[in-house]
Amino acid sequence: MPGKKTKDNVVTFVTMTATKQNWVLHPDKVFLDMLVEGLMTNYNRYAYFSCPCRSAAGVREKDKDIICPCAYCVPDQKEYGHCYCGLFLTPEFAKAGKKPQPIPERRPAEKDA
């Protein structure tokens, strides 16, 4: 199993992902820290960054659609301005000063762990 991830490792991962994709991270530092903790816990449990807001099976093949950034991230951003977790926001959504709100789950129910 790969080495354990620290919070700093996860912050680097989400920051690099956001920069590469031209996304903005959730502006609330407390909420962002909670998401980072969830990603770190999931990585250290499963050896991949499973979405912190969804139940994972712990089997990479079954969870491949919810490995961060998940398969639903871009469609959610296009429709709502942010991903399911609220981790990644579009620049337009962030500039408008909007706060992520709960959005419908796109993941098919049979995918749930």
N, C-alpha and C positions, 0 to 999 in steps of 0.2 A: 504494500500500500504506500502511496506517496507520502511525503512528510506532512506533518500537521501545518495548518495555516493559522497565522495570527491575524488579529484585527488589522494590523498594518498591511499585511499581504492582501487582505480582502479589499481594503480601501484602495490600494494600488490597482487591483483588478477592476473594481467598478469605475474608478477614475479614468483608467486607460480605455476601458470599454466605452464610456460616455464620450471621451475625447475623440476616439476613432470614429464613432458613429454620429458625431455632432449632436449628442444628447446632453441634457442637463440633469445632474443628480438632484434628488429631492432636497428642497431648501431647508427643511426642518432638521437640524442636526441631531436632535434626540431620536426622531423617527428614522433618520438615515442610519444612526448607530444601531438601532434595533434590527434593521434590515441587514446590516453588515454582520451583526452577531449571528443572525439566522443563517446567512450564507456560510459563515465560518463553521458554525455547528454542523450544518449539512455537509460541507466539504470534509470535515474531520470525521464524520460518521460514514459517508458514502464514497469519498474520494472524488467527488465532483460537486460543482456548485448548483445543487438543486434549489429551485425557487423557494425562498423562505416563507412564502405565503400559501404554499400548496403541500398536500401530503404526498410524499415520495414513497415509491415501493422499495427503494434501496438497490434497485437493479438498473444499471445504466441504460440498457436497451428499452426497458419499460418507461424510464423517466427521461429519455432523450428529448422529448418535446418541452420539458420543464427545466432543462439545464440553462442557467442564466448566461446571457439573455435568452429567454425562452422563445419558442416558436410563435408565441402569441404576442410578443412584445411590439413588433412593428404594426400589426393590424390594430392592436389596442391604441397605440400612439396615433395612428391615422384617424381613428374614430373618436378617441377620448382625450388625446393630447399627452397621455402617459400610459405606462404599462400597468398590469394588474396590481402589482405591489405598490406602485407609485415611486419605485426606485429611479426609473429613467423617464424623463420628461422631454417633450419636443422643445426646441428653443422658443417657438412661438407661444406655447402654453406657459412656459416659465416667464417669458417677457411680459405676458399679460397679468402676471402676479396671481394666477389662479392656483388653488390648492388641489392636489389629487383627491378625488372622491371615489367611493366604491363603484366598481364597474362589473358588469356581468361576466361570469366565468365562460371562457371560450373552450376550455379543455373538455373533451367528451367525458361523460360520467364514467364510462367503462375504463377510462385510463386511470381513474383514481386508485390509489393504493388500498 
